């Protein structure tokens, strides 16, 4: 059994590397939402041993607000901002010095519903930087491919203007994915495939919706091989789906109940199983199987733990999840057992891990180094790195990159 498990683990590692090579051009860069495989994993030797007194600010630059995480490619770091509630701007900075290499902007702001206004109405989607290009999604469903070195447009698609698709009530939040020769993103018209080279729209699926509780989507897709079949894993406002990247065929689908359709986090692929946790819903693990052309989705377990905006990570046999009630929890992959629940630790977390430990950045700017153990909530160290940060943390080599609401900061750890 031990040998069999080692073979399975090795096969999964090979498949992950293969998929990553199809998704990315440079796996060493933090070039997209949640890193190389969009799962928060950094498979590298560099890792901080302590935080307090060991993080040195290399540089920072002031910016207007943004929820977008910073991304890195070829020595540049990219960030977005919403300026004067009317303009969306993208900037490229030298990662080593913070010097601005270029900036481009366009009209692009919008107002979110009143009950969400307290969290701001600025750009949300995290760009992706690969193959010498930067793909940016603005709040009004304008998708732009830019030359990463110059900032010049390669192509630009204004979906509401060109295709008469509805604006998303809360603004575009999905972070674009590149797989093989296409860009995939959830928009007001549904999951959309765009030719990477030309900007031609290939298809849209999983659309629909007529009001603020049903139109558009929040969650960002991932690519995974599930039951031996490469596919897009997509969470809409009401369903978890496997979709063929070739023609948009929905291979399988599973309803996910959430308050006002607030399925926001990025689901977690664990072998041939998928984990998600819904706002005012439940935490669920589904086993996905495929036999003779028939797909089957089986709920392995369900329990009361509620997620919200923060995407989970998996270390070994356990899932680490930030909860709607502002606590963190450790759940067993096997049966959903709650190993521990922490004290309150903030309204939002972005998490990065190295198989053994977790770096978790809370919205209040506290960065924690946490041991990945099911025995207890064990904080090794913590440090204050920002005042207000809802953007995803990034790590590049020995640098920690933090996009707070009003600045982009780069820290270096000293082990």
C-alpha positions as CSV (number, residue, x, y, z in Angstrom):
1,X,0.0,0.0,0.0
2,X,2.9,2.4,0.8
3,X,4.5,1.7,-2.6
4,X,1.1,2.2,-4.3
5,X,0.6,5.5,-2.6
6,X,4.1,6.7,-3.6
7,X,3.4,5.8,-7.2
8,X,0.1,7.8,-7.1
9,X,1.8,10.8,-5.5
10,X,4.5,10.7,-8.2
11,X,1.9,10.4,-11.0
12,X,0.0,13.4,-9.6
13,X,3.2,15.4,-9.4
14,X,4.0,14.6,-13.1
15,X,0.4,15.6,-14.1
16,X,0.6,18.8,-12.1
17,X,3.9,19.7,-13.8
18,X,2.5,18.9,-17.2
19,X,-0.6,21.0,-16.7
20,X,1.4,23.9,-15.3
21,X,3.6,23.9,-18.4
22,X,0.4,24.1,-20.5
23,X,-0.9,26.9,-18.4
24,X,2.3,28.9,-17.8
25,X,5.5,29.8,-19.6
26,X,7.7,30.5,-16.6
27,X,6.7,28.4,-13.6
28,X,9.2,30.1,-11.3
29,X,7.3,33.4,-11.5
30,X,4.2,34.2,-9.4
31,X,2.5,35.1,-12.6
32,X,-1.2,34.6,-11.9
33,X,-4.0,34.1,-9.3
34,X,-2.7,31.8,-6.5
35,X,0.5,31.0,-8.2
36,X,1.7,28.4,-10.8
37,X,-1.1,25.9,-10.3
38,X,-3.7,28.4,-8.9
39,X,-3.6,26.4,-5.6
40,X,-1.4,28.6,-3.4
41,X,1.6,26.1,-3.6
42,X,5.2,27.3,-3.9
43,X,7.3,24.2,-4.6
44,X,10.7,25.9,-3.9
45,X,13.5,25.8,-1.4
46,X,13.2,29.5,-0.3
47,X,10.9,29.9,2.7
48,X,11.0,32.3,5.7
49,X,11.9,30.8,9.0
50,X,10.6,33.9,11.0
51,X,8.8,37.1,10.2
52,X,9.0,39.6,13.1
53,X,12.3,41.5,12.7
54,X,13.2,39.4,9.7
55,X,11.2,41.2,6.9
56,X,13.0,44.2,5.4
57,X,11.0,46.6,3.1
58,X,12.9,46.8,-0.2
59,X,10.6,49.5,-1.6
60,X,7.0,50.6,-1.9
61,X,4.9,52.7,-4.3
62,X,1.6,54.5,-3.6
63,X,-1.4,53.6,-5.7
64,X,-5.1,54.1,-5.8
65,X,-7.3,51.2,-4.4
66,X,-7.4,47.7,-5.9
67,X,-8.4,44.2,-4.9
68,X,-6.2,42.6,-7.6
69,X,-3.2,40.6,-6.5
70,X,0.2,41.6,-7.8
71,X,1.8,39.2,-10.4
72,X,5.4,38.8,-11.5
73,X,7.0,37.9,-14.8
74,X,10.5,38.4,-16.2
75,X,11.7,40.9,-13.5
76,X,8.5,43.1,-13.6
77,X,5.7,43.2,-11.1
78,X,2.3,44.3,-12.3
79,X,-0.6,45.9,-10.4
80,X,-3.9,47.5,-11.1
81,X,-5.8,50.4,-9.5
82,X,-9.1,52.3,-9.8
83,X,-8.3,56.0,-10.0
84,X,-10.9,58.7,-9.0
85,X,-13.7,56.2,-9.2
86,X,-13.6,56.5,-13.0
87,X,-10.4,55.1,-14.5
88,X,-8.7,51.7,-14.4
89,X,-5.0,51.8,-14.6
90,X,-2.3,49.0,-15.0
91,X,1.3,49.6,-14.0
92,X,4.5,47.6,-14.5
93,X,7.3,48.1,-12.0
94,X,10.9,46.9,-11.8
95,X,10.7,44.2,-9.2
96,X,14.2,45.0,-7.9
97,X,13.8,48.8,-7.6
98,X,10.1,49.7,-7.7
99,X,10.7,52.0,-10.6
100,X,7.6,52.3,-12.8
101,X,8.4,50.9,-16.3
102,X,5.0,51.9,-17.8
103,X,1.4,52.6,-17.0
104,X,-1.8,52.3,-19.2
105,X,-5.3,53.4,-18.3
106,X,-8.9,53.4,-19.6
107,X,-12.4,54.4,-18.4
108,X,-13.6,51.5,-16.4
109,X,-15.2,52.1,-13.1
110,X,-18.7,51.1,-11.9
111,X,-20.7,51.1,-8.7
112,X,-21.6,47.9,-6.8
113,X,-24.9,47.3,-5.0
114,X,-25.4,49.3,-1.9
115,X,-25.0,46.4,0.5
116,X,-21.5,45.7,-0.9
117,X,-20.4,49.3,-1.2
118,X,-18.7,49.3,2.2
119,X,-16.1,47.0,0.6
120,X,-15.4,49.4,-2.2
121,X,-16.1,49.4,-5.9
122,X,-12.6,49.1,-7.4
123,X,-11.0,46.6,-9.8
124,X,-11.0,43.0,-8.5
125,X,-9.6,40.6,-11.0
126,X,-6.0,39.5,-10.7
127,X,-4.2,39.7,-14.1
128,X,-2.1,36.9,-15.6
129,X,1.4,37.5,-17.0
130,X,2.8,34.8,-19.3
131,X,4.4,34.4,-22.7
132,X,5.4,38.1,-22.8
133,X,1.9,39.2,-22.3
134,X,-0.3,40.6,-19.6
135,X,-4.0,39.7,-19.6
136,X,-6.2,42.1,-17.6
137,X,-9.9,42.0,-16.9
138,X,-11.6,45.3,-15.9
139,X,-14.7,45.7,-13.7
140,X,-16.9,46.3,-16.8
141,X,-15.9,43.0,-18.5
142,X,-13.3,44.6,-20.7
143,X,-10.6,42.0,-21.4
144,X,-7.2,43.2,-22.6
145,X,-4.1,41.5,-23.8
146,X,-1.1,43.8,-23.4
147,X,2.6,43.5,-24.3
148,X,4.2,43.0,-20.9
149,X,7.3,44.9,-21.8
150,X,5.6,48.0,-23.3
151,X,2.0,48.0,-22.1
152,X,0.8,48.3,-25.6
153,X,-2.5,46.6,-26.5
154,X,-2.3,43.4,-28.5
155,X,-6.1,43.0,-28.5
156,X,-9.0,44.4,-26.4
157,X,-12.6,43.1,-26.1
158,X,-15.4,45.1,-24.5
159,X,-17.9,42.3,-24.0
160,X,-21.0,44.4,-23.1
161,X,-20.3,46.8,-26.0
162,X,-19.4,44.2,-28.7
163,X,-21.6,41.3,-27.6
164,X,-24.3,43.0,-25.6
165,X,-23.7,40.8,-22.6
166,X,-24.8,42.0,-19.2
167,X,-22.5,43.8,-16.8
168,X,-21.8,41.8,-13.7
169,X,-23.6,43.5,-10.7
170,X,-20.6,43.4,-8.5
171,X,-18.1,44.0,-11.3
172,X,-15.8,41.4,-12.8
173,X,-14.0,39.4,-10.2
174,X,-12.8,36.3,-11.9
175,X,-9.1,36.1,-12.6
176,X,-8.2,35.0,-16.2
177,X,-6.7,31.6,-16.9
178,X,-4.5,30.7,-19.9
179,X,-4.5,27.1,-21.0
180,X,-2.8,26.0,-24.2
181,X,-3.8,28.5,-26.9
182,X,-6.7,30.2,-25.1
183,X,-7.8,32.5,-22.3
184,X,-10.7,31.4,-20.1
185,X,-12.6,33.7,-17.8
186,X,-16.1,34.0,-16.2
187,X,-17.9,37.1,-17.4
188,X,-21.5,38.4,-17.4
189,X,-22.2,36.2,-20.4
190,X,-20.8,33.1,-18.8
191,X,-17.5,31.1,-19.0
192,X,-15.7,32.4,-22.1
193,X,-13.0,31.1,-24.3
194,X,-10.9,33.6,-26.2
195,X,-8.1,32.8,-28.7
196,X,-4.8,33.9,-27.0
197,X,-3.2,35.0,-30.3
198,X,-6.1,36.9,-32.0
199,X,-8.6,37.8,-29.3
200,X,-11.3,35.9,-31.2
201,X,-14.2,34.7,-28.9
202,X,-14.5,31.0,-29.4
203,X,-17.5,30.2,-27.1
204,X,-19.5,31.1,-24.0
205,X,-21.2,28.6,-21.7
206,X,-22.8,28.5,-18.2
207,X,-24.3,31.9,-18.8
208,X,-27.8,33.1,-17.7
209,X,-29.1,35.0,-14.8
210,X,-31.4,38.0,-14.7
211,X,-30.6,40.0,-11.5
212,X,-27.8,40.7,-9.0
213,X,-28.2,37.4,-7.3
214,X,-27.7,35.3,-10.4
215,X,-25.8,37.2,-13.1
216,X,-22.0,36.8,-13.6
217,X,-19.6,34.9,-11.3
218,X,-17.0,35.5,-8.7
219,X,-14.8,32.3,-8.6
220,X,-11.7,31.8,-10.8
221,X,-11.4,28.6,-12.9
222,X,-8.5,26.1,-12.6
223,X,-7.2,23.4,-14.9
224,X,-7.1,19.9,-13.5
225,X,-7.0,16.3,-14.7
226,X,-9.9,14.6,-12.9
227,X,-10.7,10.9,-13.5
228,X,-8.0,11.0,-16.2
229,X,-9.6,13.8,-18.2
230,X,-8.0,17.3,-18.4
231,X,-10.8,19.9,-17.8
232,X,-11.6,23.3,-16.5
233,X,-13.0,23.3,-13.0
234,X,-15.5,26.1,-12.8
235,X,-17.6,27.3,-9.9
236,X,-20.5,29.5,-11.0
237,X,-22.9,31.3,-8.6
238,X,-24.9,28.1,-8.3
239,X,-22.9,25.1,-9.6
240,X,-19.6,23.3,-9.5
241,X,-18.8,22.1,-13.0
242,X,-16.2,20.3,-15.1
243,X,-16.0,21.8,-18.6
244,X,-14.1,20.7,-21.7
245,X,-11.5,23.3,-22.6
246,X,-11.9,22.4,-26.3
247,X,-15.6,23.0,-27.0
248,X,-17.1,24.1,-23.8
249,X,-19.1,20.9,-23.2
250,X,-20.2,20.7,-19.6
251,X,-18.9,17.2,-18.5
252,X,-20.5,17.2,-15.1
253,X,-22.2,19.6,-12.7
254,X,-23.1,19.8,-9.1
255,X,-25.5,22.3,-7.4
256,X,-23.8,24.4,-4.6
257,X,-26.1,26.3,-2.4
258,X,-24.9,29.8,-1.2
259,X,-26.5,32.9,0.1
260,X,-27.3,35.2,-2.9
261,X,-25.2,33.0,-5.1
262,X,-22.0,34.1,-3.3
263,X,-19.8,31.2,-4.4
264,X,-16.6,33.2,-4.4
265,X,-13.6,31.0,-3.4
266,X,-11.6,29.0,-5.9
267,X,-12.4,25.3,-5.4
268,X,-9.6,22.9,-4.4
269,X,-8.7,19.8,-6.5
270,X,-7.5,16.9,-4.4
271,X,-6.8,13.9,-6.7
272,X,-10.2,13.0,-8.3
273,X,-12.1,14.9,-5.6
274,X,-13.1,18.6,-5.4
275,X,-13.6,20.7,-2.2
276,X,-15.6,23.8,-1.9
277,X,-17.2,25.8,0.9
278,X,-20.1,28.2,0.5
279,X,-21.3,31.4,2.1
280,X,-24.1,30.4,4.5
281,X,-24.0,26.9,3.0
282,X,-21.6,24.0,3.8
283,X,-18.2,22.6,3.3
284,X,-18.4,19.7,0.9
285,X,-16.0,17.2,-0.8
286,X,-17.1,15.5,-4.0
287,X,-15.6,12.5,-5.6
288,X,-15.7,12.7,-9.4
289,X,-15.6,9.6,-11.5
290,X,-15.9,8.7,-15.2
291,X,-16.9,5.3,-16.6
292,X,-18.0,4.5,-20.1
293,X,-18.7,8.1,-21.0
294,X,-20.8,8.7,-17.9
295,X,-19.7,11.2,-15.3
296,X,-20.7,10.7,-11.6
297,X,-20.5,13.2,-8.8
298,X,-20.7,11.7,-5.3
299,X,-20.7,13.7,-2.1
300,X,-18.1,12.1,0.2
301,X,-18.9,14.4,3.1
302,X,-20.6,17.6,4.1
303,X,-20.3,19.5,7.3
304,X,-21.4,22.9,8.8
305,X,-18.2,24.8,8.2
306,X,-18.9,27.9,6.0
307,X,-16.3,29.5,3.8
308,X,-16.7,32.9,2.1
309,X,-14.1,34.8,0.0
310,X,-10.9,33.1,1.0
311,X,-9.7,30.2,-1.1
312,X,-8.5,27.1,0.8
313,X,-5.2,25.2,0.6
314,X,-4.4,21.5,1.2
315,X,-1.3,20.3,3.0
316,X,-0.9,16.5,3.1
317,X,-4.2,15.0,4.3
318,X,-5.8,18.2,5.6
319,X,-7.6,21.2,4.2
320,X,-6.9,24.7,5.7
321,X,-9.8,27.1,5.3
322,X,-10.6,30.6,6.4
323,X,-14.2,30.9,7.5
324,X,-17.1,33.3,7.2
325,X,-17.0,33.7,11.0
326,X,-13.4,35.1,10.7
327,X,-11.7,32.0,12.1
328,X,-9.5,29.4,10.4
329,X,-10.1,25.7,10.5
330,X,-8.3,22.5,9.6
331,X,-10.4,19.7,8.1
332,X,-9.5,16.1,7.3
333,X,-9.7,15.3,3.6
334,X,-10.8,11.8,4.3
335,X,-14.1,12.5,6.2
336,X,-14.4,16.3,6.9
337,X,-13.5,16.0,10.6
338,X,-12.7,19.4,12.1
339,X,-9.3,19.0,13.7
340,X,-9.3,22.6,15.1
341,X,-10.8,26.0,14.8
342,X,-8.8,29.1,15.6
343,X,-9.6,32.3,17.4
344,X,-10.8,35.2,15.2
345,X,-8.0,36.0,12.7
346,X,-9.5,38.6,10.4
347,X,-12.2,39.0,7.8
348,X,-10.1,37.7,4.8
349,X,-7.0,35.5,4.3
350,X,-4.9,34.9,1.3
351,X,-2.7,31.8,1.8
352,X,0.5,30.4,0.3
353,X,2.1,27.2,1.4
354,X,5.2,25.0,0.8
355,X,3.7,21.6,1.7
356,X,4.6,22.1,5.3
357,X,3.8,25.7,6.4
358,X,1.4,28.5,5.4
359,X,1.9,32.2,4.9
360,X,-1.5,33.8,5.6
361,X,-2.1,37.5,5.0
362,X,-5.2,38.9,6.7
363,X,-7.1,42.0,5.5
364,X,-5.8,43.9,8.5
365,X,-2.3,43.6,7.2
366,X,-1.0,40.9,9.6
367,X,1.1,38.3,7.9
368,X,1.3,35.0,9.8
369,X,3.6,32.0,9.4
370,X,1.6,28.9,10.4
371,X,2.6,25.3,10.9
372,X,0.7,22.9,8.8
373,X,-0.5,20.5,11.5
374,X,-3.8,19.0,12.4
375,X,-3.0,19.0,16.1
376,X,-3.5,22.7,16.8
377,X,-3.6,26.2,15.3
378,X,0.1,26.9,15.6
379,X,1.3,30.4,14.7
380,X,5.1,30.3,14.4
381,X,5.5,34.1,13.9
382,X,3.7,37.1,12.6
383,X,4.4,40.7,11.4
384,X,2.4,43.7,10.4
385,X,3.1,44.4,6.7
386,X,0.1,46.6,5.6
387,X,-2.8,48.5,7.0
388,X,-5.6,47.1,4.7
389,X,-5.1,44.4,2.2
390,X,-7.8,42.4,0.3
391,X,-5.5,41.4,-2.5
392,X,-3.8,38.0,-2.7
393,X,-0.3,37.8,-1.3
394,X,2.5,37.0,-3.7
395,X,5.9,35.4,-3.1
396,X,8.8,35.5,-5.5
397,X,12.1,33.9,-4.5
398,X,12.9,35.6,-1.1
399,X,10.5,38.5,-1.7
400,X,7.0,38.9,-0.2
401,X,4.8,41.2,-2.3
402,X,1.9,42.9,-0.6
403,X,-0.8,44.9,-2.4
404,X,-2.7,46.9,0.2
405,X,-5.5,49.3,-0.7
406,X,-3.2,52.3,-1.2
407,X,0.3,50.9,-2.0
408,X,2.4,48.1,-3.4
409,X,5.1,46.9,-1.0
410,X,8.0,44.5,-1.5
411,X,9.7,42.9,1.5
412,X,12.7,40.6,1.7
413,X,13.0,38.0,4.4
414,X,16.3,37.4,6.1
415,X,16.8,33.9,7.4
